[in-house]
Amino acid sequence: PPHSPPPSGPCVDVEIRVTPDKRFNENSWRLSRGLKTMQTGSSNENGGKPVSTHVCLTYGMYTFTMLDEGGDGMCCERGAGMFQLFVRGEEATRGSEFSRSKSVQLKIGEVNEYAKKDVRVYVVNDDFPEQNRWALYDSMGNLVIESSDPYEEESVFEGEYTFVMFDTFGNGLCCANGDGFYNVFVNGDLVLEGGKFKGLEERRFLTVEKPIDVECYTSPDASDYRGAAQVTTSGILCQHWVEQNPHKHNYSIGSSRIP
């Protein structure tokens, strides 16, 4: 069969090593870059024995996602399964205990240019914890963490992330059936908190404060500004055009009123 063309630019060897649990038919994985899936694999490929896959990746940011259809991860009720990622022969990350999926970020290239931050999610469930679930996505829509567990911690690269809290019954974590709530911390600092919502709540946050560059626009009215400023010169917090809170409006992106 024809071979895939070699990647352009510097190429780094990455080994994906999967040791399945006893229900190996439930385990699969995918490697993606942005919204594009680069490679997929399954524990069925080797009859439940450990599988090692080598891929050659150009410099950039990737997301590896391990999936388990049974919803009990790879360890430890049905064997000591796990996944490991090696970059240039050195172990970069590993995982085993999760529910249906576990995603980790992998930076190929000058990793010292991308400082990592520790993100910690703490959830106090209401009286029906089986209805609650949360997830963390990066700016490209890749799943970073998904869990029904009340506590999880992960190291992520600097950038914008979206925290999503689900309640299948549609009454949130508070206060009809208990005083539940959620907290999201970055390097120990509280960045998000909540509990009163309906079926779903999405909250965006940055893992690092980005500098404001007043010279990053050219038009007199600054309509071509695409920088990272989040407050006005008078100290008022900016509101995203797609949001209606705290100020409702009739503007929309792409209209003649918004460039």
Buried (B, 14 or more C-beta within 10 A) or exposed (E): EEEEEEBEEEBBEBBBBBBBBEBBBBBBBBBBBBEEEBBEBBBBEBEBEBBEBEBEBBEEBBBBBBBBEBEBBBBEEBBEBBBBBBBEEEEBBEBBEBBBBBBBBBBBBEEEEEEBBEBBBBBBBBEBBEBBBBBBBBEBEBBBBBBBBBEBEBEBBBBBBBBBBBBEBEBBBBEEBBEBBBBBBBEEEEBBEBBEBEEEBEBEBBBEEEEEEEEEBEEEEEEEBEBEBEEEEEEEEEEEEEEEEEEEEEEEEEEEEEE
